[in-house]
Amino acid sequence: MESNRNGITKPSKVAIVGGGLVGSLCACFLAKRGLNVELYEYRNDIRKTELVKGRSINLALSNRGRAALRAVGLESHMVREYGIPMAGRMIHKLNGNLQELLYDPRTNKNLYSVGRKYLNEVLLTAAEKYDNVKLFFNHKLINANLQDGKLVFRQMETDQTIELNFDLIIGADGAFSAIRKHMMKMPLFDFSQTYIEHGYMELCIPPDSEGKFQMESNYLHIWPRGEFMMIALPNQDHSWTVTMFMPFAKFAMLDTTEKLMDFFQKNFPDAIPLIGEDRIIKDFFNATALPLVSIKCKPYHVGNRAIIIGDAAHAMVPFYGQGMNAGMEDCLLLDQLLEEYNMNISKVLPEFTRRRHEDAHAICDLAMYNYIEMRDLVNRFTYIIRKKFDDFLFWAFPMYWVPLYNSVSFSTMRYSLCIKNRQWQDKVLKQTSIIVVLFALFFGFLYSILF
Ligand SMILES: Cc1cc2nc3c(=O)[nH]c(=O)nc-3n(C[C@H](O)[C@H](O)[C@H](O)COP(=O)(O)OP(=O)(O)OC[C@H]3O[C@@H](n4cnc5c(N)ncnc54)[C@H](O)[C@@H]3O)c2cc1C
């Protein structure tokens, strides 16, 4: 650790554990600031491997992720050249009818469907371009002493154990973070994890015989069915990644071809010709439903030595499409704090916890809420009316009435403020409707007396 005249501690050697979307982006940010970064990733270099089975293939990139990518010069490529815009939800009704619900009819803002593997590759390549970044693949973190800055890795190919010391350790090693496990041994570390009773499974709608999309490509398609749902995001090769979200018990009940096809026939009849019967059967029985976990913890740092970001700090269920976006926003916040505190890591790390934990907990809660909205509420009349109302007020008063979804996905409003903003809107609408009802009763009464 370098100390200048003012006693400011600037880390000279930084380790990032985890080379996923957040770790590799963080390496770019720190390298830009001139820090020496070593990134350690458990897996092989994904640029040299086939698609990793079981990891969601495409992701919705929104405003927060875009802002972070912009800061390292990658937004334009990911959004304008590569990403597929999704202007809204396309609801598939049980009777086969489609209903379009635009995210932002006022300014036509889009989410962008991006391939996880491709984005990770772009980020790793961007990080590697900096002379002060070194990437180490096949290195699994197996032990750590965070207070002393010590990390122990196993080189997976040689089975060699490597012990190293760093000034700053950044844990970007995902929902089951090894760094966080070491933090949990420390006093005053709060931690909670919740598995939802629903799992997910990925299927695929291939391109048509001419290699084109089989559905309208600029939407996130949803088949909301109350207790469960299916969604589809477009891929660059004109296929669709279809994800079924369902209680594990329901997945388990579909244990024969007949039961599975009967289930599709009843619930997703219009998806059968799109995916193809043989493919539904093959993909469903070859896959396993995977669990979804939500993790909250605090603090995110240990002294002036270690910090966790991304899913390691706040894994969430995927229904707001914010996990990656929030992790990328972590990188942006960390970078802003390094600027604000002149790289003084003793100030930056506690400030990161202070500024971030409320927002991270808020987006974990919002993600849980959005599952109910996506699989059930979108089908309801009251939801449609409220959305139209919100869209109108947003159009009329764009500075004052930003609907919840827009504030989360198309702004950088703090997540905790997005919730408070929505609570305020609910209160205003409730009070307005009470006043309207009272006026109606009053004039009705007057009318009955006078006429
Ligand atoms: C079905 C599904 C759909 C999703 N859709 C979206 C979406 O549309 N939009 C969105 O924003 N988010 C989405 N997410 C969330 C998103 O995938 C995560 O938030 C994001 O991947 C988190 O990135 P990360 O880098 O923090 O963690 P990860 O992507 O999990 O990366 C962690 C890395 O650390 C490595 N690692 C782990 N342990 C060790 C160790 N001991 N030593 C060394 N390396 C280690 C791993 O190999 C991995 O490469 C979705 C998630 C799921 C499950």
The ligand as a Gaussian input file, in Angstrom:
#p B3LYP/6-31G(d) Opt

LIG

0 1
 C      -31.779000     -17.027000     -15.328000
 C      -31.074000     -15.729000     -15.057000
 C      -31.349000     -14.642000     -15.846000
 C      -30.724000     -13.417000     -15.597000
 N      -31.033000     -12.341000     -16.371000
 C      -30.482000     -11.140000     -16.111000
 C      -30.795000     -10.006000     -16.904000
 O      -31.569000     -10.091000     -17.855000
 N      -30.217000      -8.816000     -16.594000
 C      -29.363000      -8.673000     -15.546000
 O      -28.892000      -7.557000     -15.282000
 N      -29.022000      -9.754000     -14.786000
 C      -29.557000     -10.963000     -15.036000
 N      -29.211000     -12.053000     -14.288000
 C      -28.264000     -11.867000     -13.178000
 C      -26.829000     -11.941000     -13.679000
 O      -26.609000     -13.156000     -14.328000
 C      -25.870000     -11.811000     -12.506000
 O      -26.274000     -10.756000     -11.677000
 C      -24.454000     -11.543000     -12.998000
 O      -23.989000     -12.642000     -13.728000
 C      -23.532000     -11.286000     -11.802000
 O      -22.221000     -11.146000     -12.258000
 P      -21.003000     -11.434000     -11.287000
 O      -19.793000     -11.181000     -12.109000
 O      -21.199000     -10.708000     -10.023000
 O      -21.126000     -12.975000     -10.931000
 P      -20.938000     -14.231000     -11.892000
 O      -21.460000     -13.952000     -13.243000
 O      -21.503000     -15.402000     -11.163000
 O      -19.366000     -14.378000     -12.002000
 C      -18.594000     -14.818000     -10.913000
 C      -17.292000     -15.389000     -11.435000
 O      -16.484000     -15.764000     -10.324000
 C      -15.899000     -17.025000     -10.585000
 N      -15.634000     -17.679000      -9.298000
 C      -16.540000     -18.195000      -8.441000
 N      -15.906000     -18.724000      -7.367000
 C      -14.581000     -18.538000      -7.560000
 C      -13.422000     -18.873000      -6.816000
 N      -13.502000     -19.541000      -5.654000
 N      -12.212000     -18.530000      -7.306000
 C      -12.099000     -17.856000      -8.490000
 N      -13.174000     -17.518000      -9.244000
 C      -14.396000     -17.858000      -8.788000
 C      -16.947000     -17.760000     -11.420000
 O      -16.366000     -18.809000     -12.168000
 C      -17.499000     -16.641000     -12.278000
 O      -16.814000     -16.496000     -13.486000
 C      -29.808000     -13.295000     -14.529000
 C      -29.511000     -14.413000     -13.735000
 C      -30.143000     -15.613000     -13.989000
 C      -29.827000     -16.789000     -13.117000

